[in-house]
Amino acid sequence: MDGWHLHPQLADDTHPVASFELCELRLMDDANYPWLILVPRIADASELIDLDAAQRHRLTDEIDMAARALRVLMQPDKLNVAALGNMVSQLHAHVIGRYRDDPAWPAPVWGRAAARPYAPEQLVERVAALQGAIASLLPTR
C-alpha cells in the first residue's frame, strides 16, 4: 500500500463501505443504481495486468463478495461488472445492480441519467445494509 492514494475523483464520487484485504469498497453516490466500486490499494496500478497473479485472484474474490452482497441485499435482475478506467485511470472495478426498469436499461449506465446523490439518511442506511450483507457472507471462525 506504500505510495497508494485514492484518486480524487473516486473520493468525490463515492462513499466508503469496507476495507477488504486488497481493495477499498466504496458506494457510488448515485441512487439510480446500487453501484459499488472496488479500488485495489496498489500504487500506480491502472490495468489488471499491473497486479501480480495473487492480487488478481484476490481482486476477483473481492468482486465476488461485493456482487453477492448486492444480490442478497438489492435482488437486481442483472449484475454488471466492469473495469474501464477511461475517465479515472486508477484501477477500479464497478459492480452495478441493474433492473429492467432502471433509467438506463438495457444500455450501460454511463451517460444515461443524471446522477442522483443519496440523501444523508438514505446513505447511512445503504452503507449499513451493505456492511451487514458483507458480514453475513464472511466465513465464521
KAURCOR-V301377 format. One record per helix or strand of 2 or more residues. SS is the DSSP state (H for helix, E for strand). FROM is the first residue (numbers start at 1). TO is the last residue. Records with the same first field share a line. If there is no record, write none. Layout:
SS = FROM-TO ; FROM-TO
//
This chain:
H = 8-13 ; 48-50 ; 53-74 ; 120-137
E = 14-19 ; 23-28 ; 34-40 ; 78-82 ; 93-98
//
